[in-house]
Amino acid sequence: MDIVDEMALAFIVLIRSGSVLRIIYCFITMAGDEEQAVTYKKRIKNTIMFYIMAESVYIIRDLAMHYYS
């Protein structure tokens, strides 16, 4: 069980840091390319939606592990 918990924490850290870096990248690129601002805003929105769904999966996993153990 310890290995599963460590892997889950590693994935959570990767998801959080990847999402933040993606949003920062989109903001920087959007500032440099005014014509593609709509596209980068959509990418930022999709990244935020991915982050929320990914965090929800781990919350549901934690609830299930707490309920069944």
N, CA, C and O of each residue as an XYZ file, in Angstrom:
276
protein
N       0.804     -1.187      0.000
C       0.000      0.000      0.000
C       0.853      1.261      0.000
O       0.449      2.296     -0.530
N       2.033      1.165      0.597
C       2.907      2.331      0.643
C       3.371      2.743     -0.751
O       3.490      3.931     -1.051
N       3.631      1.746     -1.602
C       4.082      2.052     -2.956
C       2.976      2.753     -3.737
O       3.245      3.688     -4.492
N       1.742      2.310     -3.560
C       0.615      2.932     -4.254
C       0.442      4.377     -3.796
O       0.201      5.265     -4.614
N       0.562      4.612     -2.511
C       0.437      5.977     -1.982
C       1.564      6.882     -2.487
O       1.332      8.045     -2.819
N       2.793      6.337     -2.544
C       3.911      7.124     -3.051
C       3.739      7.446     -4.533
O       4.049      8.554     -4.969
N       3.249      6.482     -5.302
C       3.006      6.723     -6.721
C       1.904      7.755     -6.913
O       2.007      8.617     -7.786
N       0.857      7.677     -6.111
C      -0.237      8.647     -6.204
C       0.265     10.054     -5.891
O      -0.096     11.010     -6.578
N       1.090     10.182     -4.866
C       1.641     11.500     -4.538
C       2.550     12.016     -5.649
O       2.549     13.209     -5.951
N       3.323     11.119     -6.255
C       4.199     11.535     -7.355
C       3.367     12.021     -8.543
O       3.698     13.036     -9.157
N       2.291     11.302     -8.868
C       1.436     11.720     -9.973
C       0.752     13.051     -9.680
O       0.605     13.886    -10.572
N       0.340     13.245     -8.446
C      -0.304     14.508     -8.078
C       0.674     15.666     -8.241
O       0.308     16.721     -8.758
N       1.911     15.473     -7.805
C       2.928     16.525     -7.950
C       3.183     16.805     -9.426
O       3.288     17.963     -9.827
N       3.283     15.746    -10.241
C       3.508     15.931    -11.678
C       2.336     16.643    -12.346
O       2.543     17.504    -13.201
N       1.122     16.296    -11.968
C      -0.056     16.930    -12.551
C      -0.110     18.408    -12.174
O      -0.358     19.262    -13.024
N       0.120     18.700    -10.911
C       0.075     20.098    -10.461
C       1.155     20.934    -11.124
O       0.877     22.016    -11.639
N       2.389     20.437    -11.114
C       3.476     21.223    -11.698
C       3.327     21.342    -13.214
O       3.613     22.396    -13.783
N       2.885     20.274    -13.869
C       2.678     20.330    -15.312
C       1.579     21.305    -15.698
O       1.706     22.029    -16.685
N       0.509     21.326    -14.929
C      -0.587     22.248    -15.213
C      -0.152     23.701    -15.032
O      -0.470     24.561    -15.853
N       0.565     23.960    -13.965
C       1.036     25.328    -13.721
C       2.002     25.767    -14.816
O       1.908     26.889    -15.314
N       2.921     24.897    -15.191
C       3.875     25.248    -16.245
C       3.175     25.456    -17.585
O       3.550     26.348    -18.345
N       2.166     24.643    -17.879
C       1.417     24.798    -19.135
C       0.684     26.140    -19.164
O       0.681     26.825    -20.187
N       0.069     26.512    -18.053
C      -0.651     27.789    -17.989
C       0.323     28.960    -18.135
O       0.032     29.925    -18.843
N       1.467     28.877    -17.473
C       2.468     29.940    -17.602
C       2.952     30.041    -19.039
O       3.087     31.140    -19.576
N       3.213     28.896    -19.664
C       3.657     28.885    -21.058
C       2.611     29.526    -21.971
O       2.948     30.318    -22.851
N       1.343     29.181    -21.756
C       0.281     29.751    -22.593
C       0.173     31.264    -22.399
O      -0.034     31.993    -23.369
N       0.311     31.746    -21.163
C       0.266     33.192    -20.919
C       1.423     33.913    -21.599
O       1.237     34.972    -22.197
N       2.615     33.336    -21.504
C       3.778     33.964    -22.128
C       3.627     33.979    -23.644
O       3.898     34.993    -24.287
N       3.197     32.862    -24.213
C       3.024     32.782    -25.660
C       1.895     33.689    -26.124
O       1.986     34.294    -27.193
N       0.835     33.790    -25.334
C      -0.286     34.656    -25.681
C       0.152     36.125    -25.691
O      -0.309     36.909    -26.520
N       1.029     36.483    -24.780
C       1.514     37.865    -24.741
C       2.360     38.184    -25.969
O       2.384     39.326    -26.428
N       3.048     37.184    -26.501
C       3.889     37.413    -27.658
C       3.157     37.336    -28.981
O       3.613     37.907    -29.971
N       2.035     36.644    -29.018
C       1.300     36.451    -30.266
C      -0.154     36.856    -30.060
O      -0.975     36.047    -29.629
N      -0.463     38.098    -30.366
C      -1.805     38.641    -30.132
C      -2.866     37.980    -31.014
O      -4.029     37.900    -30.619
N      -2.483     37.507    -32.193
C      -3.450     36.917    -33.119
C      -3.995     35.586    -32.615
O      -5.129     35.219    -32.924
N      -3.205     34.877    -31.855
C      -3.601     33.559    -31.372
C      -4.111     33.585    -29.924
O      -4.133     32.548    -29.262
N      -4.511     34.735    -29.438
C      -4.935     34.870    -28.037
C      -6.137     33.995    -27.719
O      -6.214     33.417    -26.635
N      -7.074     33.894    -28.654
C      -8.274     33.078    -28.416
C      -7.893     31.613    -28.262
O      -8.435     30.911    -27.409
N      -6.963     31.157    -29.085
C      -6.527     29.761    -29.023
C      -5.854     29.464    -27.689
O      -6.111     28.424    -27.083
N      -5.001     30.363    -27.231
C      -4.297     30.130    -25.973
C      -5.227     30.246    -24.773
O      -5.024     29.557    -23.773
N      -6.238     31.097    -24.851
C      -7.231     31.155    -23.770
C      -7.988     29.844    -23.679
O      -8.291     29.374    -22.582
N      -8.298     29.246    -24.829
C      -8.985     27.957    -24.846
C      -8.075     26.866    -24.269
O      -8.539     25.989    -23.540
N      -6.789     26.923    -24.596
C      -5.844     25.948    -24.049
C      -5.712     26.090    -22.541
O      -5.601     25.092    -21.829
N      -5.721     27.323    -22.051
C      -5.663     27.546    -20.602
C      -6.911     26.980    -19.941
O      -6.826     26.334    -18.897
N      -8.065     27.221    -20.544
C      -9.318     26.695    -20.000
C      -9.297     25.169    -19.973
O      -9.718     24.561    -18.990
N      -8.810     24.549    -21.047
C      -8.726     23.092    -21.097
C      -7.746     22.542    -20.071
O      -7.977     21.475    -19.502
N      -6.658     23.257    -19.831
C      -5.691     22.821    -18.827
C      -6.299     22.884    -17.430
O      -6.083     21.987    -16.615
N      -7.053     23.934    -17.158
C      -7.709     24.053    -15.855
C      -8.753     22.954    -15.678
O      -8.877     22.382    -14.596
N      -9.503     22.661    -16.737
C     -10.491     21.577    -16.658
C      -9.803     20.232    -16.421
O     -10.294     19.420    -15.636
N      -8.666     19.987    -17.093
C      -7.903     18.762    -16.868
C      -7.446     18.670    -15.421
O      -7.550     17.612    -14.800
N      -6.942     19.765    -14.887
C      -6.462     19.771    -13.514
C      -7.585     19.442    -12.530
O      -7.387     18.662    -11.599
N      -8.743     20.027    -12.734
C      -9.875     19.769    -11.839
C     -10.302     18.311    -11.915
O     -10.568     17.686    -10.888
N     -10.369     17.767    -13.127
C     -10.760     16.356    -13.271
C      -9.719     15.419    -12.671
O     -10.074     14.418    -12.049
N      -8.438     15.732    -12.851
C      -7.385     14.881    -12.312
C      -7.396     14.900    -10.783
O      -7.237     13.857    -10.148
N      -7.582     16.066    -10.200
C      -7.664     16.150     -8.744
C      -8.898     15.413     -8.225
O      -8.851     14.793     -7.162
N      -9.992     15.478     -8.967
C     -11.215     14.783     -8.554
C     -11.010     13.276     -8.534
O     -11.529     12.590     -7.655
N     -10.266     12.765     -9.487
C      -9.994     11.330     -9.520
C      -9.252     10.902     -8.261
O      -9.578      9.873     -7.670
N      -8.261     11.678     -7.848
C      -7.502     11.316     -6.659
C      -8.316     11.510     -5.378
O      -8.102     10.792     -4.402
N      -9.221     12.443     -5.366
C     -10.089     12.602     -4.200
C     -11.032     11.410     -4.087
O     -11.248     10.886     -2.994
N     -11.589     10.984     -5.213
C     -12.468      9.804     -5.208
C     -11.684      8.569     -4.797
O     -12.194      7.732     -4.052
N     -10.445      8.442     -5.273
C      -9.594      7.315     -4.893
C      -9.358      7.313     -3.387
O      -9.461      6.267     -2.745
N      -9.044      8.468     -2.822
C      -8.813      8.554     -1.384
C     -10.074      8.208     -0.593
O     -10.000      7.533      0.433
N     -11.223      8.666     -1.068
C     -12.473      8.319     -0.392
C     -12.736      6.821     -0.429
O     -13.154      6.239      0.572
N     -12.496      6.195     -1.574
C     -12.700      4.750     -1.696
C     -11.716      3.984     -0.813
O     -12.090      3.011     -0.158
N     -10.479      4.418     -0.797
C      -9.476      3.733      0.055
C      -9.828      3.887      1.539
O      -9.645      2.951      2.317
N     -10.323      5.042      1.928
C     -10.707      5.254      3.322
C     -11.950      4.433      3.667
O     -12.053      3.885      4.764
N     -12.879      4.353      2.736
C     -14.141      3.652      2.994
C     -13.922      2.137      3.109
O     -14.507      1.491      3.978
N     -13.087      1.574      2.240
C     -12.917      0.125      2.201
C     -11.783     -0.398      3.061
O     -11.589     -1.612      3.125
N     -11.031      0.459      3.720
C      -9.945     -0.050      4.585
C     -10.270      0.107      6.039
O      -9.468     -0.268      6.894
